[in-house]
């Protein structure tokens, strides 16, 4: 693996990121809520107060994601492509940091493999368009670990400062886990190597001062808006409160939730990662007390973070993405060693066959995706065919220093990710009724004050995102009547139940447009099957009404 080959692959991956950022509409709930927070901040010009509607203050997440998005909106304008750009850029920082740390811990080739593995796993392709705070957190976190490890090796002040600035940025993004995770990765590594002087270095206290300086804007903002309650929430309740039970968010996920979440989200490298992880544990036991250069940053960072997060009373799959760069480095080291040492015999042969079968299953999924949504252009079909042809060639005829299994796997994932971002996810777009309604409101230039959202139990922000307006909402017909007295007629966005209520309220219907809707974040087989999809859809309505 050369730098030139790696750069070419990473450029292709970046192109696929950008295609998805442009073609895929935002999905409820988190991404659209974060968008509206950023939009309100951008339009008001007030970066110190956070609200996702003018009448609804927001406390759940620290402000870094919103600050970056609002800043980009101020330069490029507000749309879903611009909204995703900061996260993609920070992800590029994460990819580069993964390469640099992999190179430092092992060698150049391992660093190159690690960068590609991290950049191309399924979960990272997802969060390049499904923006969450974890996207930024992952990039900042691996940057922090890289810089602090460089400091421990070289004792350069710049690495020290950048490492603790990285911790500060991580806390601004996701809370105190930004300090806990690098400690879980680097602390056990120093103890394992018996570097006690490094464990108790007094300059770590200076690092805490750097973190505090970085956090000053957030502390001022949160205290001004929410007082001490807000600070306690961000620095304790939101993170540690999920373990102590103080946080109100609770679900019924089991202790192995993150394990099976990892298995699907690290596709197509899951087999590589599991084997590399097991081999690392074996190596750690064999080398304990003997090899003072044996690294366990990856092992402790992965294991302890999984354990801590599994203790939480509320879990979501993307919480584990923060360790993906470390898993990628372990996997990259395994592949680099495999190219030189492992003969595909015994267990190795089983692994080789299993991965090839898995790659073929992924290609089968590509074919199925064309059956689910069959409106792809000729160029998409042609590109998919070219990718599969190259996969077939590389699996049978390609020769070189790069392991053939790595080549076929990365070609497979590039093909799958391209089809997901050009055909499958865009094929879901028309079934987001709120998105389509928002686009219609914007196209028709309907003012926000001329529309009312009515009768939804849970308001979803998608219609605000795509209309470019924060649209008022109500659960009471009296609010609609008050506006009708003033305006004479207005638009109401509602569901079937709300439409019946309007009919029973003796309103005159001047115009009605219906949008088909499905909660695409919860896909089901009946929806994916074109023959049964219609029965899974709900109706949402934008009606122009007046009083009879």
Secondary structure by P-SEA (a helix, b strand, c coil): ccaaaaaaaaaaaaaaaaaaaccccccccaaaaaaaaaaaaaaacccccccccccccccccccaaaaaaaaaaacccccccccaaaaaaaaaaaaaaaaaaaaaaccaaaaaaaaaaaaccaaaaaacccccaaaaaaaaaaaaaaaaaaaaacccaaaaaaaaaaaaaaaacccaaaaaaaaaacaaaaaaacccccccccaaaaaaaaaaaaaaaaaaaaaacccaaaaaaaaccccccccccccccccccccaaaaaaaaaaaccaaaaaaaaaaaaaaaaaaaccccccccaaaaaaaaaaaaaaaacccccccccccaaaaaaaaaaaaaaaaaccccccaaaaaaaaaaaaaaaaaaaaaaaaaaacccccaaaaaaaaaaaaaaaaaaccccccccaaaaaaaaaaaaaaaaaaccccccccccaaaaaaaaaaaaaccccccccccccccccaaaaaaacccccccccaaaaaaaaaaccbbbbbbcaaaaaaaaaacccccbbbbbbbcccccccccccccccccccbbbbbbcccccc
